[in-house]
Amino acid sequence: QVQLEESGGDLAQTGGSLRLSCAASGDTFRTTLTGWYRQSPGKQREWVASIGNAGTTYYADFVKGRFSISRDSDNWNTVYLQMNSLKPEDTADYYCNVQGASIPGDGYWGQGTRVTVSA
C-alpha cells in the first residue's frame, strides 16, 4: 500500500498563492503517476493536475497558467502543487492520488487538505 499525507491548505485571498504538499510513503515504487484532485461542496471530485515519474506534467484547463505541479528534488516521494492567482472558485478540499499498473482501482488517496479563497 501507499500512504499519502497532504498539507498546506489554508485561507487565502483572491489573487494570492498557496503551496500544497503530498508526502507519500510505503510501496511508492509501485506508483507511476501522482495527481491532485479537488472537491468543492456539492460538486463531484475533479482532476486538477498530475505528474509522471519522468516529470511529465498534465493540467486541467481551468488551472493552466496558474497552478504548477512538481516533485521535490531532494525527496522524490513529495509532490507539490503551487497555486497562484487563486480565485474563489478554487475553494475546495484538495486530495493527492497515486496510480500505478499494479495498483488496483483508482489508486490511493490522501485525506485531503482544505483550501479556502476569500473574495
C-alpha positions as CSV (number, residue, x, y, z in Angstrom):
1,Q,0.0,0.0,0.0
2,V,0.9,3.6,-0.3
3,Q,0.1,6.2,2.3
4,L,-0.4,9.8,1.4
5,E,-0.4,12.9,3.6
6,E,-1.4,16.3,2.2
7,S,-0.6,19.6,3.9
8,G,-0.6,23.3,3.1
9,G,-4.2,24.0,2.8
10,D,-5.2,27.4,4.3
11,L,-7.2,30.5,3.9
12,A,-6.0,32.8,1.1
13,Q,-7.2,35.9,-0.6
14,T,-8.2,36.2,-4.2
15,G,-5.0,36.6,-6.2
16,G,-2.9,35.0,-3.5
17,S,-0.8,31.9,-3.5
18,L,-0.6,28.6,-1.6
19,R,1.6,25.6,-1.9
20,L,0.2,22.1,-1.2
21,S,2.4,19.2,-0.3
22,C,1.8,15.5,-0.7
23,A,4.1,13.2,1.1
24,A,4.0,9.5,0.0
25,S,5.2,6.5,2.0
26,G,5.0,2.8,1.8
27,D,5.2,1.0,-1.5
28,T,5.9,4.1,-3.5
29,F,7.9,2.1,-6.1
30,R,4.6,0.9,-7.4
31,T,3.4,4.4,-8.4
32,T,3.7,5.8,-11.9
33,L,1.5,8.9,-11.7
34,T,0.8,11.3,-8.8
35,G,-2.1,13.7,-9.1
36,W,-4.1,16.3,-7.3
37,Y,-7.9,16.4,-7.3
38,R,-10.3,18.7,-5.6
39,Q,-13.9,18.6,-4.5
40,S,-16.0,21.6,-3.7
41,P,-19.2,21.5,-1.6
42,G,-22.0,20.0,-3.6
43,K,-19.8,19.1,-6.5
44,Q,-18.1,16.0,-7.8
45,R,-14.4,15.5,-7.3
46,E,-12.4,16.8,-10.3
47,W,-8.9,16.3,-11.5
48,V,-6.5,19.2,-11.2
49,A,-3.0,18.1,-12.3
50,S,-0.7,15.1,-12.5
51,I,3.0,14.4,-12.7
52,G,4.5,11.2,-14.1
53,N,7.6,9.5,-12.7
54,A,9.7,11.0,-15.5
55,G,8.5,14.5,-14.7
56,T,5.9,15.0,-17.4
57,T,3.1,17.2,-16.2
58,Y,-0.6,17.5,-17.0
59,Y,-3.1,20.1,-16.1
60,A,-6.8,20.7,-16.2
61,D,-7.7,23.6,-18.5
62,F,-9.0,25.7,-15.6
63,V,-5.6,25.8,-13.8
64,K,-3.3,26.1,-16.7
65,G,-1.0,29.1,-16.2
66,R,-1.9,29.4,-12.6
67,F,-1.0,26.1,-10.9
68,S,2.2,24.1,-11.1
69,I,2.8,20.5,-10.1
70,S,6.4,19.4,-9.2
71,R,8.4,16.8,-7.4
72,D,10.8,17.7,-4.6
73,S,14.3,17.5,-6.0
74,D,15.6,16.0,-2.7
75,N,12.7,13.8,-1.8
76,W,11.2,12.0,-4.8
77,N,8.2,11.0,-2.7
78,T,7.0,14.5,-2.1
79,V,4.9,16.3,-4.7
80,Y,3.9,19.9,-4.6
81,L,1.0,21.9,-6.1
82,Q,1.9,25.5,-6.4
83,M,-1.3,27.5,-6.7
84,N,-1.0,31.1,-7.9
85,S,-3.6,33.7,-8.8
86,L,-6.1,32.0,-6.7
87,K,-9.8,32.5,-7.3
88,P,-12.8,32.0,-5.0
89,E,-13.8,29.0,-7.2
90,D,-10.6,27.3,-6.3
91,T,-12.1,26.8,-2.8
92,A,-12.2,23.0,-2.2
93,D,-10.7,20.1,-0.4
94,Y,-7.6,19.0,-2.3
95,Y,-6.7,15.4,-2.5
96,C,-3.5,13.7,-3.5
97,N,-3.7,10.5,-5.5
98,V,-1.2,7.9,-6.8
99,Q,-1.8,5.4,-9.5
100,G,0.3,2.6,-11.0
101,A,0.0,-0.5,-13.1
102,S,0.0,-2.7,-10.1
103,I,-2.3,-0.5,-8.0
104,P,-5.9,-1.5,-8.2
105,G,-8.9,0.7,-8.9
106,D,-8.5,4.4,-8.8
107,G,-5.3,4.3,-6.8
108,Y,-4.6,5.5,-3.3
109,W,-5.9,8.7,-1.8
110,G,-4.9,11.0,1.0
111,Q,-7.3,12.6,3.5
112,G,-7.3,15.9,1.8
113,T,-6.3,19.5,2.7
114,R,-8.8,22.4,2.7
115,V,-8.2,25.5,0.6
116,T,-10.5,28.5,1.1
117,V,-10.1,31.5,-1.1
118,S,-11.9,34.6,0.0
119,A,-13.3,37.1,-2.4
